[in-house]
Amino acid sequence: MVINEECISCNACIDECPNNAIYYPGTEYELDGKSNPALSEDHPYIVKELCDDCKSCVDVCPVESIVD
């Protein structure tokens, strides 16, 4: 799952994700006990290693900016 440039940064997907795989823009994420730099400074982003493709985020996205 990827959040594309159509994202309006409403952040609805962040609260919806049961795996905490979606982060605010510019926010570091933790994986395997290691801190990693943000994958996007412009809009929320999905850490693929934490995502299980449940598509909960897709259901709440008002602009359909989350794609496979």
N, C-alpha and C positions, 0 to 999 in steps of 0.2 A: 504494500500500500504506500502511496506517495501523495503528498499534498502539492498540487501544482500552482502555477502563478495566478490562477483564477481566484485563489483564496482571498477573502475579505477580512481575515483575522478576527472573526467573531469569537473564536476560541470555544465554541460549543463542543467540538470534538475532544478537546482536552478533558473536560469533565465527564464525557461519555465513555471514554476508553477504560475498560475494566482491567487492562494490563499496565496502565500507566506508561504506555509506549509513545504518547504524544506530548511534546514539550512546547512551552512558550518560545517565541522567537528570541534568539540571543541567549537562551538558558543552556548551561552545560547539562549533560546527562551522565548518569552513572551506569556502567556496564561491567559486570564481573569485578566489582569493587574498585574500578578505575574511573576517574572523572575524565570526560571527553568534551571537546569543544562543541558548541552548538552547530547543528547541521544547516541552520538557516538563521539569518538575522532579520528577514523580511516577514515571515509568516510562521505559524506553528509547523512543526515537523514531526515525522514518525521515525522512531528508531526501529529499523526492520528486525533486528534481533529480539526485540521485546514484543513485537506484534504477532498475533496468532491468526490474523486475517478474519476476525469475527465480523467485521464490517459494521459494527455499532456506530463508528464515526461517520460512515457513509450515510447512514440513515438520518443523522442530525445535521448534515452539511447543507446549508440553504442555497449554496451555489454550485453544488456537485463538483467540488474541486479535489475530492479524494478519489484516486483511481488506482487500479492494480498496476 
